[in-house]
């Protein structure tokens, strides 16, 4: 359907994103080389663009279709292009709030769940949908509804806390939600490590002050490595990382939307300071399952109930990971040989050390420890890239790939790097480095 195609168009990234940056250098994000999604972490922006409520409405054939039943704020006086973009966005949202399809029935009990999705426009700009699916208070059978906050800011923990407040107010009255969201909209997104206080009045409870704090490490704001470590062994995590580093096709399976979105965000974060620059759909709606037929790299999450449908698709080689059973269902076969053995063993020791002490660390400490192990891998492998950018007198840089690879003493390390330099993520990283115009010592 047109809606499904639209959802896919908005949820994919890759060649279009690359060309958008290449054709319009002024769009290239600022910040560290390779940190192309730095827009996600800008302080001083609005917290969110929209809060929408998505409800299930019965169709003439007896099925249920997700529809937006409330939008805050309502946008007026938009230019034609802005209006078209807003309509595309609002059309795609319901599909991702209820990606499980139309097989719903009213229920009396439902455990609320939190998940997120990413929409990527053709110009490369990204928006995140933070979702809380819950059952409205009341008696008798009811249908779940989704409160979805659309923002260009990546901070899962912070938005999860906002959704806690939304859910608490929803149990009182819908009318209590909007003053809170208005207060949030009038507040500016804090800098890393800083706190913003939202004042909110709740009938019978009085005025409340809600503190929202950003983590100090901006690049870990949208990450919960604990979710990955609880479901997969360190060895399997390294196999997944190896596949992602070479930009292969990765399919993750789980029944819970929260597990899919958390784990896929965590896998993408393992690549820091590089960025996954291909199709990226943490939760694939049922009508987009043929995404797995894509011949280009992708990283997608699919509900376990659709496994047979996925396996029936004419797929090219892909790594398929069952997050519920903690095992790989399908592999290319060389995953253990991609990373240099010595570094692979060091990373394995680091992850095992964490696993043996996982009750002693806070989620923030887990994030920092895991991220450090993978960042050090990249430092050891390609950390010398800056000394192989030749600078011209006009300030433009040219990366000397051959000399860069030749400078690696270890044969096994060089073998890996020769493959890695051919990836899109490395190319984009180097493009940004060549634009940074910071000549290294002794270089012109």
NORMOWO-V880464 format. One record per run of one state. SS is the DSSP state (~ for helix, > for strand, _ for the rest). FROM is the first residue (numbers start at 1). TO is the last residue. If there is no record, write none. Layout:
ss: [SS | SS]
from: [FROM | FROM]
to: [TO | TO]
//
This chain:
ss: [_ | ~ | _ | ~ | _ | ~ | _ | ~ | _ | > | _ | > | _ | > | _ | ~ | _ | > | _ | > | _ | > | _ | > | _ | > | _ | ~ | _ | ~ | _ | > | _ | > | _ | > | _ | ~ | _ | ~ | _ | ~ | _ | > | _ | ~ | _ | > | _ | ~ | _ | > | ~ | _ | > | _ | > | _ | ~ | _ | ~ | _ | ~ | _ | ~ | > | _ | > | _ | ~ | _ | ~ | _ | ~ | _]
from: [1 | 2 | 12 | 15 | 24 | 25 | 28 | 38 | 42 | 46 | 47 | 50 | 59 | 64 | 73 | 80 | 98 | 107 | 108 | 113 | 121 | 126 | 136 | 142 | 143 | 144 | 152 | 156 | 171 | 175 | 186 | 188 | 189 | 195 | 203 | 206 | 214 | 218 | 221 | 225 | 230 | 234 | 246 | 249 | 255 | 257 | 270 | 279 | 282 | 286 | 294 | 298 | 304 | 312 | 319 | 323 | 327 | 331 | 335 | 339 | 341 | 356 | 363 | 383 | 385 | 389 | 392 | 397 | 400 | 401 | 407 | 411 | 421 | 424 | 436]
to: [1 | 11 | 14 | 23 | 24 | 27 | 37 | 41 | 45 | 46 | 49 | 58 | 63 | 72 | 79 | 97 | 106 | 107 | 112 | 120 | 125 | 135 | 141 | 142 | 143 | 151 | 155 | 170 | 174 | 185 | 187 | 188 | 194 | 202 | 205 | 213 | 217 | 220 | 224 | 229 | 233 | 245 | 248 | 254 | 256 | 269 | 278 | 281 | 285 | 293 | 297 | 303 | 311 | 318 | 322 | 326 | 330 | 334 | 338 | 340 | 355 | 362 | 382 | 384 | 388 | 391 | 396 | 399 | 400 | 406 | 410 | 420 | 423 | 435 | 444]
//
